[in-house]
């Protein structure tokens, strides 16, 4: 059975439907037994849906905002 760490490592491929049959079965088995990982995958799906709703033409502004937030976090930490 997959560990939570292994599931997280496969999560992008899971969401992009790039897993082999064996991996899909292992992921489904793990998700059937692990509430935290089910919640994690649900949050990842929600994040992807939100990101798809963002306007496309503002990437420079978003990049600048992300850089500023990262700088603030470094200063606080």
Secondary structure in CASP SS format (residue, H / E / C, confidence):
PFRMAT SS
TARGET T0000
AUTHOR 0000-0000-0000
METHOD secondary structure of the structure
MODEL  1
X C 1.00
X C 1.00
X C 1.00
X H 1.00
X H 1.00
X H 1.00
X H 1.00
X H 1.00
X H 1.00
X H 1.00
X H 1.00
X H 1.00
X H 1.00
X H 1.00
X H 1.00
X C 1.00
X C 1.00
X C 1.00
X C 1.00
X C 1.00
X H 1.00
X H 1.00
X H 1.00
X H 1.00
X H 1.00
X H 1.00
X H 1.00
X H 1.00
X H 1.00
X H 1.00
X H 1.00
X H 1.00
X H 1.00
X C 1.00
X H 1.00
X H 1.00
X H 1.00
X H 1.00
X H 1.00
X H 1.00
X H 1.00
X H 1.00
X H 1.00
X H 1.00
X H 1.00
X H 1.00
X H 1.00
X H 1.00
X H 1.00
X H 1.00
X H 1.00
X H 1.00
X H 1.00
X C 1.00
X C 1.00
X H 1.00
X H 1.00
X H 1.00
X H 1.00
X H 1.00
X H 1.00
X H 1.00
X H 1.00
X H 1.00
X H 1.00
X H 1.00
X H 1.00
X H 1.00
X H 1.00
X H 1.00
X H 1.00
X H 1.00
X H 1.00
X H 1.00
X H 1.00
X H 1.00
X C 1.00
END
